[in-house]
């Protein structure tokens, strides 16, 4: 079935906010937006024997798990970027499964992850932590620290990459939250990326983010956080065996200008899922002009067993 809702005001607010952050121009000297050039690498001109080259005056670092490049790991390439970086650095990741836990720290903005064009499933960053796992001090990692990939910096962008957490949720078992991608930097863009997990797949934590033509997969609350994000032309795939939920957005105040907006997305998969769960009293998530397979719970939304949350939440 296809579901349309007239939520012009809210969608326009999202789009106007993003227009400041994301541009279709190619002036790499402008630091305050992301352009399409920031996610492009000329694969034919990048030589593994001399990959510290400039394309459009942006540095390119090549990662090849088999050697012969600047780094054999993604984290190794990130470590090569100087702190307080002021120009675009493109990390070109050759196909392969990179089994590592990756963090882009706050002090390293303007980083791009770029895979081979049209091959998002061939370049995978994968790990398998979950919330109940222990760190070296014997303390539970918790949901946030379970992330396979954490992006703390501003102006990050990625294309043709899969972010994966391979933990398989056991229904009813506590501590199974397992984040594949956590994004807490501001003004980030994801184009044709895949985010794969089960429970709590994508932690869209804080900031303004744009997801375009992406594929996001999970079962329970698999897109969650406090951010102000637009999901456009994305595939949202449920892998729930029985019940589940897509979005769990949270606002701490009715004045918070945040929320999830899903525009022209396709929602498919398995199970009987809610469009969202009200995480707190002011949750906000909107679906506009989206296509739904016959997997949506007829109730549409759930108040997380707290009827008071129905008063202020905006779910449409």
Backbone bond lengths (Angstrom), bond angles and torsions (degrees), N, CA, C in turn:
res aa  C-N    CA-C-N  psi(-1)  N-CA   C-N-CA  omega(-1)  CA-C   N-CA-C  phi
1 X - - - 1.461 - - 1.517 109.47 -
2 X 1.299 116.18 157.17 1.458 120.98 178.32 1.507 109.39 -115.69
3 X 1.319 115.92 136.72 1.465 121.48 -174.77 1.515 108.39 -122.65
4 X 1.336 116.40 127.23 1.454 121.25 178.06 1.518 109.04 -123.49
5 X 1.307 116.90 142.74 1.454 119.57 174.75 1.511 109.28 -139.24
6 X 1.329 116.13 143.23 1.459 121.30 -177.48 1.513 109.17 -91.20
7 X 1.302 115.07 87.14 1.467 120.44 -178.99 1.520 108.62 -119.89
8 X 1.336 113.54 50.53 1.458 119.74 -172.44 1.513 111.41 -58.42
9 X 1.304 117.50 -44.68 1.469 120.63 -174.83 1.517 111.37 -59.22
10 X 1.332 116.31 -49.30 1.452 119.75 -176.77 1.517 111.14 -65.80
11 X 1.342 117.22 -43.37 1.460 120.13 -178.96 1.514 111.04 -63.89
12 X 1.327 117.02 -41.54 1.464 119.91 178.44 1.519 110.95 -61.78
13 X 1.319 118.01 -39.71 1.462 120.67 177.38 1.526 110.14 -58.04
14 X 1.322 116.98 -44.66 1.461 120.20 178.79 1.522 110.45 -61.99
15 X 1.336 117.09 -48.39 1.457 120.45 -174.62 1.518 111.41 -66.51
16 X 1.312 117.26 -39.16 1.472 119.09 179.06 1.514 111.09 -64.34
17 X 1.306 117.54 -37.90 1.450 120.47 177.69 1.508 111.67 -64.40
18 X 1.314 117.17 -40.36 1.461 120.29 -177.86 1.515 112.40 -73.88
19 X 1.319 117.96 -23.91 1.456 119.54 -178.32 1.519 110.94 -61.30
20 X 1.296 117.58 -27.85 1.458 121.52 177.89 1.528 110.67 -71.79
21 X 1.339 116.71 -30.17 1.457 121.02 -171.28 1.517 113.68 -94.19
22 X 1.329 117.49 -31.88 1.450 120.87 -170.94 1.513 109.72 -122.97
23 X 1.317 116.18 131.31 1.448 120.83 -174.50 1.508 110.62 -132.12
24 X 1.327 116.40 151.18 1.456 121.22 176.14 1.520 111.98 -92.09
25 X 1.315 118.06 2.87 1.447 120.47 178.95 1.518 110.14 -81.25
26 X 1.323 116.76 173.54 1.465 119.73 -174.81 1.517 113.05 -125.47
27 X 1.321 117.24 25.53 1.458 120.95 178.69 1.520 109.08 -80.99
28 X 1.334 116.97 101.08 1.459 120.60 -174.67 1.523 112.78 -74.58
29 X 1.349 117.14 -7.35 1.455 119.19 -179.13 1.523 111.60 -81.63
30 X 1.325 118.31 -17.76 1.450 121.55 179.21 1.518 108.09 -79.93
31 X 1.325 116.17 123.86 1.466 120.46 -172.53 1.519 113.35 -91.57
32 X 1.342 116.96 -12.34 1.457 118.43 -168.61 1.521 114.52 -100.30
33 X 1.322 118.13 19.69 1.450 120.17 171.45 1.523 109.05 -156.49
34 X 1.314 114.71 168.10 1.465 121.88 177.25 1.522 107.96 -106.34
35 X 1.338 116.72 132.64 1.459 121.38 178.09 1.526 109.98 -110.55
36 X 1.325 116.26 167.10 1.463 120.05 178.54 1.526 111.12 -61.88
37 X 1.319 118.14 -30.72 1.465 120.56 178.71 1.526 112.09 -62.40
38 X 1.313 116.65 -23.83 1.464 120.10 -177.85 1.523 112.82 -70.68
39 X 1.332 117.72 -12.31 1.467 120.20 178.17 1.526 110.73 -119.45
40 X 1.334 116.30 25.69 1.453 120.88 177.90 1.518 110.75 -118.80
41 X 1.326 115.69 135.81 1.455 122.28 172.02 1.523 107.12 -134.81
42 X 1.316 117.06 133.58 1.463 120.81 175.84 1.518 108.08 -78.51
43 X 1.336 116.51 102.10 1.462 121.30 -175.03 1.528 111.77 -63.26
44 X 1.321 117.37 -29.38 1.463 120.36 -176.54 1.525 112.34 -78.64
45 X 1.320 117.02 -25.63 1.456 120.44 -179.36 1.525 113.19 -91.99
46 X 1.318 117.18 -9.92 1.457 120.65 -179.55 1.519 109.26 -87.59
47 X 1.319 117.08 111.31 1.459 121.98 179.73 1.519 109.72 -97.48
48 X 1.309 115.69 129.38 1.462 119.03 -177.40 1.525 112.03 -63.78
49 X 1.342 116.96 -26.75 1.460 119.50 -178.93 1.522 112.34 -78.05
50 X 1.311 117.02 -15.41 1.462 120.00 -179.15 1.526 107.95 -150.49
51 X 1.328 116.14 67.43 1.454 119.78 -169.69 1.517 113.86 -92.62
52 X 1.326 117.44 -1.41 1.468 117.71 177.36 1.526 108.73 -84.35
53 X 1.325 115.13 63.20 1.459 120.73 -175.83 1.510 108.94 -113.20
54 X 1.316 115.72 166.50 1.447 121.64 179.47 1.523 110.02 -105.88
55 X 1.309 117.21 130.73 1.451 123.06 169.56 1.511 106.48 -117.08
56 X 1.324 116.87 118.94 1.463 120.98 -175.70 1.530 111.33 53.90
57 X 1.338 114.92 39.41 1.465 122.53 175.83 1.520 113.06 64.66
58 X 1.309 117.89 20.07 1.455 122.32 172.80 1.517 108.12 -110.87
59 X 1.295 115.86 139.74 1.453 119.45 179.02 1.525 110.36 -73.21
60 X 1.335 116.91 142.56 1.450 122.65 176.57 1.527 108.87 -119.42
61 X 1.326 116.13 127.38 1.457 122.44 174.99 1.520 107.09 -115.74
62 X 1.316 117.18 127.66 1.462 121.39 -176.25 1.529 110.19 -101.52
63 X 1.334 114.81 135.30 1.464 122.01 177.33 1.524 108.63 -115.43
64 X 1.320 115.84 128.36 1.463 121.66 176.38 1.521 108.01 -138.96
65 X 1.316 117.26 115.49 1.467 120.77 -176.87 1.525 112.27 -62.34
66 X 1.321 116.69 -19.03 1.462 121.28 -178.71 1.528 113.09 -94.06
67 X 1.324 116.89 3.62 1.460 120.61 178.28 1.514 112.65 91.75
68 X 1.330 115.84 177.46 1.453 121.61 178.17 1.510 114.17 83.99
69 X 1.339 118.24 8.01 1.464 121.54 179.60 1.528 109.25 -127.50
70 X 1.315 117.23 -165.14 1.461 120.47 -179.54 1.523 112.06 -69.72
71 X 1.335 116.47 -32.81 1.455 120.19 -177.00 1.527 108.84 -151.25
72 X 1.324 115.73 151.17 1.465 120.00 174.76 1.525 110.66 -96.55
73 X 1.337 117.62 -5.42 1.467 121.96 178.42 1.523 110.02 -129.59
74 X 1.319 115.00 155.17 1.460 119.89 176.39 1.526 110.13 -68.76
75 X 1.332 117.25 -42.14 1.461 119.82 179.84 1.522 111.07 -63.00
76 X 1.316 116.99 -35.61 1.458 120.08 177.03 1.517 111.95 -60.85
77 X 1.326 116.94 -37.79 1.469 121.02 177.77 1.527 110.57 -68.22
78 X 1.325 116.99 -42.00 1.468 120.23 177.79 1.522 110.33 -60.83
79 X 1.314 116.88 -40.36 1.465 121.02 -179.04 1.527 111.90 -63.32
80 X 1.333 117.37 -22.10 1.460 121.34 178.79 1.523 112.78 -77.08
81 X 1.324 117.63 -16.54 1.461 120.96 -179.24 1.523 108.61 -79.57
82 X 1.330 117.72 129.63 1.475 119.34 -178.82 1.525 111.68 -67.58
83 X 1.322 115.48 150.00 1.457 119.50 174.89 1.524 110.30 -63.86
84 X 1.327 115.54 150.62 1.463 122.57 -179.19 1.522 111.23 56.55
85 X 1.316 115.95 37.20 1.454 122.55 177.84 1.528 110.77 -57.10
86 X 1.332 116.83 141.93 1.468 120.51 -177.38 1.516 113.40 -120.19
87 X 1.334 118.59 7.14 1.454 119.72 176.55 1.528 109.82 -138.62
88 X 1.306 114.98 159.87 1.446 121.42 -175.85 1.525 111.67 -63.01
89 X 1.331 115.74 131.34 1.460 122.46 173.16 1.525 107.50 -121.27
90 X 1.328 115.60 120.47 1.460 120.87 179.89 1.523 109.12 -99.35
91 X 1.313 115.56 121.28 1.465 120.69 176.37 1.525 107.09 -99.75
92 X 1.320 114.27 105.52 1.467 121.61 -176.85 1.524 108.14 -90.33
93 X 1.331 115.68 113.60 1.462 121.77 -172.82 1.521 109.27 -105.75
94 X 1.327 116.56 114.18 1.450 120.68 -179.40 1.533 110.68 -70.56
95 X 1.328 117.47 158.06 1.467 120.54 -176.60 1.523 112.91 -55.59
96 X 1.317 115.16 145.88 1.459 122.17 179.25 1.513 109.76 149.77
97 X 1.323 115.74 169.63 1.454 121.56 175.21 1.526 107.97 -101.32
98 X 1.316 116.00 115.76 1.457 122.57 -178.67 1.527 108.09 -100.33
99 X 1.329 115.75 99.70 1.469 120.85 -177.06 1.527 107.93 -87.18
100 X 1.320 114.88 91.67 1.458 121.12 -178.10 1.519 109.68 -160.14
101 X 1.311 114.48 156.92 1.468 121.84 175.66 1.523 106.80 -97.53
102 X 1.316 116.91 124.51 1.457 121.85 -167.93 1.525 110.63 -119.95
103 X 1.336 116.03 138.11 1.462 121.54 174.83 1.525 110.00 -134.46
104 X 1.328 116.42 129.14 1.462 122.35 169.05 1.522 106.35 -101.11
105 X 1.340 118.84 106.79 1.470 120.28 -172.93 1.524 112.65 -72.63
106 X 1.315 114.88 161.54 1.457 122.43 -177.74 1.521 112.11 -54.64
107 X 1.318 117.77 -33.24 1.463 122.06 -173.78 1.531 112.82 -79.86
108 X 1.337 118.54 6.43 1.472 120.30 -178.31 1.529 110.45 -127.52
109 X 1.352 116.48 75.23 1.469 120.10 178.87 1.532 111.64 -77.68
110 X 1.334 115.37 175.86 1.471 123.58 173.72 1.532 112.95 62.97
111 X 1.312 117.29 39.35 1.467 121.22 177.22 1.522 109.66 -105.52
112 X 1.327 115.90 138.80 1.462 122.59 173.91 1.520 109.88 -118.17
113 X 1.337 117.06 138.20 1.463 122.98 167.08 1.525 106.59 -102.36
114 X 1.322 116.62 123.61 1.462 120.76 -177.27 1.524 109.62 -128.82
115 X 1.329 116.47 124.54 1.460 121.82 172.56 1.512 109.88 -103.29
116 X 1.324 116.62 -175.81 1.458 120.25 177.32 1.521 110.27 -67.98
117 X 1.318 116.11 135.39 1.460 121.27 -175.57 1.523 111.44 -57.20
118 X 1.332 114.89 131.22 1.452 120.59 177.19 1.507 115.29 74.76
119 X 1.336 117.88 13.22 1.463 121.14 -175.76 1.532 110.95 -131.00
120 X 1.327 117.24 50.32 1.466 120.26 -175.65 1.530 112.54 -60.82
121 X 1.320 117.85 -28.28 1.466 120.62 -177.35 1.523 112.94 -83.75
122 X 1.327 117.18 -4.62 1.475 120.36 -177.90 1.515 113.45 -95.14
123 X 1.317 117.49 -16.15 1.464 121.83 177.44 1.518 107.81 -119.39
124 X 1.338 116.72 110.35 1.456 122.07 -170.22 1.531 109.98 -126.44
125 X 1.325 115.94 128.44 1.465 121.49 170.48 1.525 106.10 -104.45
126 X 1.318 116.81 118.65 1.457 120.87 -167.39 1.522 112.22 -135.09
127 X 1.332 115.82 139.89 1.457 122.03 172.66 1.527 107.76 -150.03
128 X 1.343 117.71 177.16 1.466 119.45 -171.53 1.533 113.51 -142.52
129 X 1.336 117.10 39.28 1.461 119.78 174.27 1.529 110.51 -81.68
130 X 1.334 115.44 151.18 1.464 121.50 172.05 1.517 108.85 -134.02
131 X 1.340 116.50 167.65 1.461 121.80 -171.80 1.515 113.10 -59.52
132 X 1.327 118.30 -33.98 1.463 121.52 -176.10 1.528 113.23 -84.19
133 X 1.329 118.22 -4.57 1.461 120.18 176.18 1.525 110.12 -69.20
134 X 1.316 115.96 154.22 1.464 121.58 -178.26 1.528 111.35 -98.76
135 X 1.323 115.73 146.16 1.455 119.27 171.77 1.522 109.24 -86.77
136 X 1.330 117.60 -172.53 1.458 121.43 -175.52 1.529 112.82 -66.25
137 X 1.339 116.29 -17.03 1.467 120.66 178.17 1.526 112.99 -97.65
138 X 1.327 116.11 7.09 1.449 120.38 179.28 1.518 114.61 79.10
139 X 1.339 116.40 15.47 1.463 121.49 -179.71 1.519 109.60 -99.83
140 X 1.312 116.64 139.26 1.464 119.91 177.40 1.531 111.03 -56.69
141 X 1.314 115.55 137.95 1.458 119.20 178.80 1.525 111.38 -63.57
142 X 1.313 116.95 -38.09 1.454 120.26 -172.96 1.518 110.09 77.19
143 X 1.307 115.93 171.09 1.466 120.79 -174.51 1.521 112.33 -62.72
144 X 1.325 117.96 -48.99 1.458 121.21 -172.41 1.527 111.80 -63.40
145 X 1.321 117.14 -40.55 1.470 120.09 -177.64 1.527 112.86 -81.97
146 X 1.323 117.21 -0.49 1.459 119.56 176.76 1.527 112.58 -79.96
147 X 1.327 117.89 -8.39 1.467 121.71 -171.81 1.524 112.81 -59.90
148 X 1.321 115.78 134.89 1.466 120.77 172.70 1.525 110.37 -67.87
149 X 1.337 116.22 -43.42 1.465 122.16 179.41 1.529 108.38 -129.28
150 X 1.326 115.56 127.47 1.461 122.14 178.30 1.520 109.33 -118.06
151 X 1.328 116.67 127.14 1.461 122.03 178.12 1.529 108.15 -114.61
152 X 1.320 116.30 108.72 1.461 121.26 -179.87 1.520 112.64 -101.18
153 X 1.320 117.93 -15.84 1.460 121.66 -171.80 1.524 111.72 -88.70
154 X 1.337 115.48 160.75 1.461 122.28 177.92 1.535 110.76 -85.42
155 X 1.328 114.17 159.72 1.467 122.52 175.81 1.535 112.69 57.99
156 X 1.312 115.89 35.36 1.464 120.70 174.29 1.521 108.80 -83.50
157 X 1.322 115.58 146.57 1.463 119.24 172.33 1.529 109.48 -146.76
158 X 1.320 115.46 157.40 1.463 120.67 -177.63 1.514 109.87 -150.18
159 X 1.328 115.69 148.62 1.453 121.20 175.29 1.522 109.77 -149.90
160 X 1.337 115.36 148.01 1.467 123.02 174.85 1.527 112.57 56.50
161 X 1.327 115.23 43.46 1.466 123.42 178.94 1.529 108.20 -132.22
162 X 1.337 116.56 147.07 1.463 121.48 169.29 1.523 109.07 -109.57
163 X 1.340 115.73 128.60 1.464 122.75 173.19 1.524 106.66 -103.77
164 X 1.332 117.23 126.87 1.456 119.37 -168.96 1.523 112.13 -137.16
165 X 1.334 115.04 139.99 1.461 121.61 165.64 1.525 105.97 -121.96
166 X 1.326 116.94 121.12 1.459 120.80 -171.00 1.529 113.98 -88.48
167 X 1.340 118.11 2.70 1.463 120.07 176.38 1.532 108.83 -62.81
168 X 1.318 116.34 132.21 1.462 121.93 176.88 1.520 108.30 -101.79
169 X 1.317 116.13 120.64 1.454 121.18 -177.14 1.523 111.39 -63.99
170 X 1.334 115.86 134.97 1.460 122.26 170.73 1.518 107.51 -100.73
171 X 1.351 118.16 111.79 1.469 120.14 -176.07 1.524 112.37 -52.95
172 X 1.332 115.46 130.66 1.453 121.22 177.15 1.511 115.28 85.35
173 X 1.314 118.21 -10.50 1.465 120.80 -179.63 1.531 109.71 -87.58
174 X 1.331 118.96 129.53 1.469 120.85 -179.13 1.525 111.94 -72.35
175 X 1.339 115.00 157.98 1.452 120.81 174.71 1.506 114.93 75.09
176 X 1.340 118.15 20.54 1.459 121.00 -177.38 1.527 112.90 -94.16
177 X 1.320 117.43 5.18 1.465 119.53 176.78 1.525 108.73 -61.50
178 X 1.329 115.98 130.05 1.468 120.17 -174.22 1.525 108.65 -146.31
179 X 1.324 116.31 98.60 1.459 122.71 -173.88 1.531 110.39 -81.46
180 X 1.319 116.08 133.64 1.465 120.78 173.41 1.527 110.93 -88.82
181 X 1.344 116.78 -43.46 1.462 121.65 -178.26 1.514 109.25 -136.20
182 X 1.328 114.97 127.51 1.463 121.90 174.40 1.523 108.07 -118.45
183 X 1.334 116.66 124.93 1.451 120.27 -179.16 1.533 108.84 -124.79
184 X 1.348 115.05 116.78 1.463 120.83 -179.98 1.519 112.09 -123.88
185 X 1.336 117.15 -0.08 1.458 119.97 173.46 1.527 110.25 -80.06
186 X 1.317 116.12 165.29 1.460 121.07 -178.54 1.523 110.34 -97.37
187 X 1.333 115.40 153.85 1.465 123.45 173.12 1.538 111.34 56.70
188 X 1.308 115.43 64.33 1.463 121.98 179.72 1.518 110.06 -114.21
189 X 1.340 115.74 150.37 1.457 120.94 178.40 1.515 109.84 -131.46
190 X 1.335 116.13 138.37 1.456 122.87 176.54 1.524 107.91 -127.42
191 X 1.323 115.63 120.74 1.460 121.37 -176.74 1.530 109.38 -124.34
192 X 1.313 115.44 119.38 1.464 121.10 179.46 1.530 111.28 54.82
193 X 1.319 115.80 50.55 1.461 120.69 172.28 1.526 108.13 -112.63
194 X 1.334 114.75 159.82 1.459 121.29 177.67 1.513 107.95 -120.32
195 X 1.336 116.29 135.68 1.460 122.28 179.51 1.528 106.61 -123.80
196 X 1.344 116.37 116.83 1.461 121.19 -168.13 1.521 110.26 -122.35
197 X 1.321 115.93 129.51 1.451 121.61 174.85 1.515 109.33 -172.40
198 X 1.333 116.51 -160.42 1.465 120.04 176.11 1.531 109.10 -124.08
199 X 1.336 118.42 -83.39 1.458 120.38 179.46 1.524 110.37 -91.44
200 X 1.359 115.77 127.27 1.475 121.87 178.41 1.532 111.62 62.39
201 X 1.298 117.34 49.68 1.468 122.41 -176.79 1.522 112.79 -61.18
202 X 1.337 116.58 -53.05 1.465 122.26 -173.60 1.520 109.59 -116.09
203 X 1.322 116.13 111.76 1.461 121.62 174.96 1.523 107.90 -92.65
204 X 1.318 115.46 93.50 1.459 123.15 179.32 1.524 105.88 -88.47
205 X 1.328 114.23 77.86 1.464 121.18 -159.44 1.520 114.02 -70.06
206 X 1.326 117.58 -70.22 1.458 122.16 -179.65 1.514 108.43 -144.11
207 X 1.339 116.27 160.17 1.454 121.30 179.08 1.518 111.27 105.78
208 X 1.344 115.68 -179.66 1.464 123.35 177.13 1.525 108.47 -106.18
209 X 1.332 116.49 125.75 1.466 120.64 -172.56 1.523 110.41 -137.64
210 X 1.305 115.16 148.19 1.464 122.10 -178.95 1.521 108.76 -126.00
211 X 1.331 116.28 122.21 1.466 122.91 176.91 1.527 107.61 -114.42
212 X 1.325 116.54 117.64 1.462 121.32 -175.41 1.526 109.97 -125.01
213 X 1.321 115.74 123.18 1.462 122.84 179.46 1.535 111.46 55.22
214 X 1.309 115.90 42.91 1.461 121.19 178.89 1.530 110.50 -100.62
215 X 1.322 115.17 167.13 1.472 122.10 179.01 1.526 106.96 -126.56
216 X 1.338 116.19 116.82 1.464 121.61 -175.53 1.522 108.40 -121.22
217 X 1.320 115.80 127.43 1.464 120.97 -169.51 1.521 110.89 -128.18
218 X 1.334 116.34 136.35 1.457 120.31 177.20 1.512 111.15 178.06
219 X 1.335 115.74 -170.34 1.460 119.70 -175.08 1.521 113.56 -127.64
220 X 1.332 118.05 -44.19 1.463 121.24 -175.25 1.528 109.72 -127.63
221 X 1.344 116.63 122.32 1.479 121.34 177.74 1.520 110.80 46.66
222 X 1.320 116.72 45.10 1.463 117.77 -168.87 1.525 114.63 -84.65
223 X 1.331 116.83 3.31 1.470 121.91 163.81 1.529 105.27 -133.79
224 X 1.322 117.01 110.72 1.469 118.76 -174.29 1.517 110.77 -145.48
225 X 1.329 115.96 157.59 1.456 120.80 178.73 1.517 111.86 145.28
226 X 1.335 114.97 -167.51 1.470 122.23 -175.59 1.528 112.44 -116.82
227 X 1.299 118.16 12.57 1.464 120.52 -169.63 1.529 112.84 -80.24
228 X 1.298 114.07 177.22 1.463 123.91 175.02 1.527 106.06 -114.58
229 X 1.335 116.21 94.95 1.464 119.74 -167.51 1.514 112.37 -130.85
230 X 1.318 113.75 144.02 1.456 122.19 176.50 1.523 109.10 -112.41
231 X 1.325 115.75 125.13 1.465 123.28 174.95 1.522 107.41 -109.69
232 X 1.317 116.10 110.15 1.463 120.39 -174.59 1.527 110.73 -119.99
233 X 1.337 115.83 129.92 1.476 122.07 177.38 1.525 111.38 56.18
234 X 1.316 116.56 38.69 1.466 121.06 -178.96 1.529 110.63 -101.17
235 X 1.339 115.64 157.36 1.461 122.56 169.33 1.521 107.45 -99.36
236 X 1.316 116.59 122.49 1.461 122.92 178.08 1.528 106.34 -110.82
237 X 1.326 116.57 107.58 1.466 121.09 -170.72 1.528 111.51 -110.16
238 X 1.329 115.24 121.26 1.460 121.06 175.13 1.523 110.04 -86.61
239 X 1.334 115.23 134.26 1.469 120.48 173.55 1.534 110.39 -113.72
240 X 1.326 116.56 18.06 1.470 121.16 -178.04 1.531 110.50 -61.11
241 X 1.324 115.71 139.45 1.462 120.51 175.94 1.521 109.86 -78.32
242 X 1.325 115.90 -44.21 1.461 120.24 177.81 1.530 109.16 -122.12
243 X 1.337 117.41 -88.22 1.458 120.84 -178.76 1.522 110.62 -106.53
244 X 1.317 115.10 161.63 1.460 120.15 179.15 1.514 109.85 -173.43
245 X 1.337 116.09 -172.08 1.461 121.30 179.44 1.529 108.74 -153.64
246 X 1.325 115.03 147.94 1.466 119.65 -179.59 1.525 110.73 -85.95
247 X 1.320 116.54 -70.53 1.467 121.05 -168.91 1.522 112.04 -103.46
248 X 1.321 115.40 139.61 1.467 121.91 170.81 1.527 106.36 -134.34
249 X 1.318 115.20 92.63 1.457 120.17 -179.17 1.521 109.93 -98.18
250 X 1.331 115.41 151.20 1.470 120.27 -179.37 1.518 110.27 -135.14
251 X 1.322 115.27 132.88 1.461 121.83 167.39 1.524 107.57 -122.97
252 X 1.309 117.24 139.84 1.456 121.17 -179.49 1.521 112.45 -84.23
253 X 1.332 115.99 -15.28 1.457 120.96 -176.67 1.524 108.63 -149.92
254 X 1.328 118.74 149.99 1.468 119.38 175.30 1.516 112.70 -65.66
255 X 1.330 117.73 -13.39 1.460 121.82 178.25 1.521 113.28 -86.76
256 X 1.325 117.65 -9.11 1.461 120.30 179.39 1.523 110.02 -66.89
257 X 1.331 116.52 125.41 1.465 121.86 -177.82 1.528 109.70 -90.32
258 X 1.321 116.02 63.16 1.452 120.86 -177.19 1.525 109.85 -133.94
259 X 1.321 115.93 170.02 1.449 121.22 178.35 1.510 110.49 156.27
260 X 1.319 116.03 168.09 1.461 122.88 176.11 1.530 108.27 -105.02
261 X 1.321 116.59 130.65 1.457 121.74 175.17 1.522 108.92 -121.93
262 X 1.336 115.65 122.63 1.464 122.16 178.68 1.523 107.73 -108.95
263 X 1.321 116.84 116.38 1.457 122.17 -174.95 1.527 109.93 -124.06
264 X 1.329 116.29 126.43 1.472 121.96 178.65 1.527 112.16 56.86
265 X 1.303 116.75 35.93 1.466 120.82 -179.80 1.527 110.80 -95.73
266 X 1.328 115.35 159.13 1.462 122.07 174.95 1.518 108.51 -112.30
267 X 1.323 115.69 123.13 1.463 120.96 -179.49 1.531 107.46 -109.59
268 X 1.326 116.74 117.65 1.459 120.38 -177.26 1.522 109.99 -142.90
269 X 1.340 116.04 -175.31 1.456 119.88 175.84 1.511 112.39 123.71
270 X 1.330 114.89 -141.80 1.459 121.21 -173.18 1.528 111.32 -128.31
271 X 1.333 115.64 171.29 1.449 121.62 177.11 1.518 112.60 85.01
272 X 1.320 114.63 -170.50 1.465 122.81 176.85 1.510 105.69 -127.07
273 X 1.297 117.97 102.06 1.458 120.66 -166.34 1.528 112.11 -117.21
274 X 1.333 113.89 153.08 1.452 121.10 170.88 1.528 109.34 -85.60
275 X 1.315 115.81 148.61 1.459 119.78 172.68 1.522 110.96 -64.83
276 X 1.323 115.75 -29.61 1.452 118.31 178.24 1.514 112.14 -171.92
277 X 1.327 114.22 164.78 1.465 122.11 173.86 1.527 107.79 -122.91
278 X 1.317 114.84 140.41 1.468 120.60 -177.48 1.524 109.52 -78.16
279 X 1.333 115.59 101.93 1.459 121.38 178.89 1.527 107.42 -89.97
280 X 1.317 117.07 92.97 1.449 121.24 -174.98 1.519 110.94 92.77
281 X 1.328 115.33 -178.06 1.466 120.74 -171.84 1.519 114.76 -82.18
282 X 1.318 118.91 -14.55 1.459 119.71 -171.05 1.530 112.97 -127.11
283 X 1.295 116.37 29.30 1.465 121.38 -178.70 1.534 110.52 -57.72
284 X 1.361 116.04 145.77 1.459 119.61 179.89 1.536 109.75 -143.82
285 X 1.326 115.89 120.68 1.463 122.18 176.34 1.518 108.80 -148.20
286 X 1.313 116.57 134.31 1.451 122.22 -174.35 1.520 109.76 -130.50
287 X 1.323 116.22 136.10 1.458 122.55 173.59 1.526 107.75 -114.63
288 X 1.315 117.04 124.51 1.466 121.33 -178.49 1.522 109.71 -127.84
289 X 1.335 115.61 126.23 1.463 122.28 176.13 1.529 111.51 54.53
290 X 1.325 116.19 43.81 1.465 121.59 -179.59 1.528 110.86 -102.37
291 X 1.318 115.57 155.34 1.463 122.17 175.63 1.527 108.52 -103.93
292 X 1.328 116.50 133.31 1.457 121.46 -179.63 1.526 110.31 -121.11
293 X 1.325 115.74 129.65 1.457 119.64 164.43 1.525 109.01 -67.88
294 X 1.311 116.50 170.46 1.460 121.11 -178.01 1.527 110.96 -80.84
295 X 1.322 115.94 59.26 1.463 120.99 -179.32 1.527 112.19 -124.57
296 X 1.329 117.59 -0.13 1.457 121.08 -174.14 1.532 110.09 -84.40
297 X 1.322 115.80 129.66 1.453 120.64 173.88 1.532 108.88 -57.95
298 X 1.336 118.05 131.33 1.472 119.76 -176.78 1.526 113.82 -54.96
299 X 1.320 117.97 -26.97 1.464 120.10 177.98 1.517 112.10 -67.69
300 X 1.319 116.85 -23.23 1.464 121.38 178.83 1.515 113.61 81.42
301 X 1.333 116.12 -56.44 1.458 121.86 -173.58 1.518 110.23 -133.59
302 X 1.303 117.15 159.44 1.459 121.28 175.08 1.523 109.58 -130.81
303 X 1.323 115.77 144.23 1.469 120.97 -177.12 1.528 112.46 -90.27
304 X 1.329 117.74 12.53 1.459 122.00 178.52 1.530 110.32 60.24
305 X 1.340 114.75 38.21 1.465 122.68 177.09 1.523 113.71 61.93
306 X 1.329 115.46 28.38 1.467 120.40 176.57 1.530 107.99 -134.30
307 X 1.343 118.26 95.61 1.467 120.96 -176.31 1.527 114.17 -58.06
308 X 1.330 118.20 -25.14 1.466 120.43 179.74 1.524 111.78 -63.17
309 X 1.322 116.96 -23.55 1.462 119.91 -178.70 1.521 112.53 -71.78
310 X 1.309 117.25 -13.61 1.453 120.09 178.91 1.523 111.58 -72.39
311 X 1.314 117.39 -16.70 1.462 120.96 -174.16 1.522 112.42 -73.04
312 X 1.344 117.29 -41.02 1.460 120.27 -171.66 1.524 114.28 -113.33
313 X 1.322 118.20 -14.47 1.450 119.66 -176.79 1.522 111.44 -70.74
314 X 1.325 116.01 145.50 1.460 122.26 175.62 1.518 108.36 -115.65
315 X 1.331 115.65 105.40 1.453 122.33 177.95 1.522 107.70 -130.45
316 X 1.322 116.97 119.86 1.465 120.19 -178.12 1.516 110.54 -142.98
